[in-house]
Amino acid sequence: MKRIIDPGRAVETVTMIDHIVYSDVKDRQGNELKLELSVMSAMGNSEMAAALGRTKTKEYIAKKPAVLWYNGGSWRGVDKNSQIGELVFLAKAGYVVVCVYYRSIFQGHFPDQLIDAKTAVRFLRAHSLQYSVDPDRIAVMGRSAGGQLAAMVGTNDGKYISSEWAGYSSNVSCVWDMFGPADLKYMAELHLKELAEGKLAGGRWGNILETAEGVALGGPEESLLERAEEFSPRWNISRNMAPILIMHGDTDPLIPWEMSEDFYNALCRTGKEGQSDFCLVRHAGHGTAEFFQEESQKIALDFFGKWL
């Protein structure tokens, strides 16, 4: 069969650039470690422009809002691009999507992960022209552990800033938190109670320091709750807190949805009600497909459209 078609160019092609080093750090053993991110966009920098046949300077330097993605996996080091397919809808909607690898809990304890997450924001601002990003319109998002990081970045508190890309702000315009553990103190207290009853995660862990939050936070058991509160979005709501969209599944077996609701209520009590949204996702588990259906995507796009 022979055909001649004229489909036009109404839908942009999406291009990704990977293995971009944004930070030079050290792991827990003192070894040098280069952290990478990837950039996905329907236009983007000069390489992307060339791939799309764009040669006019005015066309290719158009600045777009950006969204940084932090993956989950209990902070244990998940491939930054493992869910990039689920983020293409953002690129097609006109956002530059940046997937960030941060130090795993085997490479560093908190605040290392938070330092990395904020460094990536500053890197993007420092290279905004190169990647066609509007430096004044940057958001963060993440799932599970990545949602906790995104919410902590969104406090815009000016803490945990490394010397890399000095002079550029780590503040962000808004946050999409998908079922992040917003209250590590609550998690630690729950696990301490289970330990006292002899049923810590059904025998999965032998002591509190072996739990996900215990390994992530490091340090002695005596001060674990204090450290857990220090790195919990629930206990670090600042007056500069960015608008936040929280989504959580009502059948999540790992992180209780009530934790996200409590975070939302705390935001409302501190005057952030008009900038906070909590969406309880029916029948959704921990990161199941419900979070990337059209209805969920539309909620996210409306949220980013409002605040970016």
C-alpha positions in Angstrom: 0.0 0.0 0.0 1.3 3.4 -1.0 0.3 6.5 0.9 1.0 10.2 0.9 0.3 11.9 4.2 0.7 15.5 5.5 0.4 15.1 9.4 1.7 18.6 10.1 3.7 19.6 13.2 1.0 20.4 15.8 2.5 18.0 18.3 6.2 18.7 19.3 8.7 15.9 19.3 10.2 15.2 22.7 14.0 15.0 23.1 16.1 13.9 26.1 19.7 14.6 27.0 21.2 12.3 29.7 24.3 12.0 31.8 24.6 15.7 32.7 26.8 16.1 35.7 25.4 18.7 38.1 27.4 18.1 41.3 30.7 16.7 42.5 30.4 15.3 46.0 31.8 12.5 48.2 30.1 9.4 49.4 30.2 8.1 53.0 33.6 6.5 52.4 35.1 9.7 51.1 35.1 8.6 47.5 34.5 11.2 44.8 31.1 10.9 43.2 29.6 12.7 40.2 25.9 13.2 40.4 23.9 13.3 37.1 20.6 14.5 35.8 18.7 14.3 32.5 16.8 17.0 30.7 13.7 16.2 28.6 11.9 18.8 26.5 9.8 19.4 23.4 12.4 22.0 22.4 15.2 22.9 24.8 18.8 23.8 24.0 20.7 24.1 20.8 21.1 20.4 20.4 17.4 19.8 20.8 16.7 22.7 18.5 18.9 21.2 15.8 17.3 17.8 16.2 13.9 19.5 15.7 15.1 21.5 12.7 15.0 24.8 14.5 17.7 27.3 13.4 16.1 30.6 14.3 17.6 32.0 17.5 14.3 33.6 18.6 12.6 30.2 18.2 15.1 28.1 20.1 15.8 30.3 23.1 12.1 30.4 24.1 12.2 29.9 27.9 10.0 27.2 29.4 9.0 26.4 33.0 10.8 23.4 34.4 9.9 20.6 36.8 12.6 18.6 38.6 11.7 15.0 39.4 13.1 13.0 42.4 12.5 9.3 42.3 11.6 7.2 45.3 12.8 3.8 46.5 13.3 4.6 50.2 16.2 6.9 49.3 18.1 3.7 48.3 19.3 4.9 44.9 16.7 4.4 42.1 17.6 5.1 38.5 16.6 8.7 37.9 15.0 7.8 34.5 13.1 4.7 35.6 9.7 6.5 35.3 10.5 8.9 32.6 7.8 7.5 30.4 5.2 8.6 32.9 6.6 12.2 32.7 6.4 12.7 29.0 3.0 14.3 29.4 4.7 17.2 31.1 7.2 17.7 28.3 4.3 17.6 25.7 2.5 20.2 27.8 5.5 22.6 27.5 7.6 21.9 30.6 11.3 21.0 30.7 11.4 17.8 32.8 14.6 17.3 34.7 15.2 13.9 36.3 17.7 14.0 39.2 19.9 11.3 40.8 20.7 12.1 44.4 23.0 10.3 46.8 21.5 7.0 48.1 21.4 6.2 51.8 24.4 3.9 51.1 26.3 6.9 49.8 25.3 9.5 52.4 23.0 10.2 55.3 20.6 13.1 55.6 21.1 16.0 54.9 23.1 14.8 51.9 20.0 13.9 49.8 18.4 17.2 50.5 21.7 19.1 49.7 21.8 17.2 46.3 18.1 18.0 45.6 18.7 21.7 46.1 22.0 21.7 44.2 20.2 20.4 41.2 17.8 23.4 41.3 20.7 25.8 41.5 22.5 24.0 38.6 19.4 24.4 36.5 19.2 28.1 37.2 22.9 28.5 36.4 22.3 26.8 33.0 18.9 28.1 32.3 19.8 29.6 29.0 21.5 26.4 27.8 18.4 24.3 28.5 15.9 27.0 27.6 14.5 27.2 31.1 12.8 30.2 32.7 14.8 30.5 36.0 11.8 32.2 37.6 9.5 29.2 37.0 11.0 26.1 38.5 9.0 23.4 40.3 9.9 20.1 42.0 8.0 16.8 42.2 8.7 13.3 43.4 7.2 10.0 44.5 7.5 8.4 47.9 11.0 9.3 49.2 11.3 11.7 46.3 8.1 13.3 47.4 9.5 13.9 50.8 12.6 15.5 49.2 10.5 17.7 46.9 8.4 18.9 49.9 11.6 19.7 51.9 13.0 21.6 48.9 9.7 23.4 48.7 10.0 24.8 52.2 12.3 27.4 50.6 14.0 27.8 54.0 17.6 28.5 52.8 19.1 25.6 54.7 21.4 22.8 53.6 23.0 24.7 50.8 26.4 23.6 49.4 28.9 25.9 47.9 28.2 24.6 44.3 26.5 27.1 42.0 26.8 29.8 44.6 24.8 32.9 43.8 21.8 31.0 42.5 18.7 30.3 44.6 17.4 26.9 45.5 13.9 28.3 46.0 11.1 26.8 43.9 7.7 28.0 42.7 5.6 24.9 43.6 5.7 21.2 44.6 3.9 18.1 43.5 4.3 15.5 46.3 3.1 12.0 45.5 2.6 9.9 48.7 5.9 11.2 50.2 6.6 10.3 53.9 5.9 13.9 55.1 6.5 12.9 58.8 9.5 10.8 59.4 9.1 11.3 63.1 5.7 9.6 62.9 7.2 6.7 60.9 10.0 6.3 63.5 7.5 6.4 66.4 5.3 3.8 64.7 8.3 1.5 64.2 9.5 2.0 67.7 6.0 0.9 68.9 6.1 -2.1 66.7 9.6 -3.0 68.0 8.4 -2.8 71.6 5.6 -5.2 70.6 8.0 -7.5 68.9 6.5 -7.1 65.4 8.7 -4.6 63.6 7.6 -4.8 60.0 6.8 -8.5 60.4 10.4 -9.3 61.2 11.8 -7.4 58.2 14.1 -5.3 60.4 15.9 -6.2 63.6 16.1 -2.7 65.1 15.0 0.8 64.5 18.2 1.8 62.8 17.6 -0.8 60.1 14.3 0.8 59.0 14.2 3.0 55.9 14.1 6.2 58.0 16.7 4.8 60.4 19.3 4.1 57.6 18.5 7.4 55.9 18.9 9.5 59.0 21.9 7.7 60.4 23.3 8.4 63.9 22.4 6.9 67.3 19.0 5.7 68.2 18.8 8.1 71.2 18.5 11.1 68.9 16.6 9.5 66.0 13.3 11.2 66.7 15.0 14.6 66.8 16.7 14.0 63.5 13.5 12.6 62.0 11.6 15.8 62.9 14.4 18.0 61.4 13.9 16.4 58.0 10.1 16.1 57.9 8.2 18.5 55.8 5.3 18.3 58.3 7.5 19.9 61.0 9.4 22.4 58.7 6.6 24.5 57.2 8.1 27.9 56.6 6.4 31.2 55.7 8.2 30.9 52.4 6.7 27.5 51.7 5.9 27.0 48.0 2.3 26.0 47.0 2.0 22.2 47.1 -0.2 19.5 45.6 -0.3 16.3 47.6 -1.6 13.1 46.2 -1.9 9.9 48.2 -3.6 6.5 47.6 -6.2 5.4 50.0 -4.9 1.8 50.0 -1.2 2.6 50.3 0.3 -0.3 52.3 3.6 1.5 53.1 2.9 5.1 53.9 -0.5 5.8 55.6 -2.5 8.4 53.6 -3.5 10.0 56.9 0.1 11.2 57.1 -0.3 13.3 54.0 -3.7 14.6 55.2 -2.1 15.6 58.5 0.6 17.5 56.5 -2.1 19.2 54.5 -4.0 20.2 57.7 -0.8 21.6 59.2 -0.2 23.7 56.0 -3.8 25.0 56.3 -3.3 25.9 60.0 -0.2 27.9 59.1 -2.0 30.0 56.6 -1.2 28.0 53.5 -4.7 26.7 52.8 -5.1 28.7 49.6 -1.8 27.4 48.3 -2.2 23.7 49.3 -4.2 20.9 47.7 -4.7 17.4 49.0 -6.0 14.7 46.6 -6.9 11.3 48.0 -6.7 8.8 45.2 -9.3 6.1 45.3 -8.1 2.5 45.1 -4.5 3.6 44.6 -1.7 1.8 46.4 1.9 2.9 46.7 2.7 4.3 43.3 0.1 2.3 41.3 -1.1 3.4 37.9 -3.9 5.7 39.2 -1.4 8.5 39.7 -0.7 8.9 36.0 -4.2 8.5 34.6 -5.6 11.4 32.6 -7.6 12.7 35.5 -4.6 12.8 37.8 -2.5 14.3 35.1 -5.0 17.1 34.5 -5.0 17.9 38.2 -1.2 18.2 38.1 -1.3 20.3 34.9 -3.9 22.7 36.3 -1.8 23.0 39.4 1.5 23.8 37.5 -0.4 26.1 35.2 -1.6 28.1 38.2 1.6 28.4 40.1 4.4 28.3 37.4 
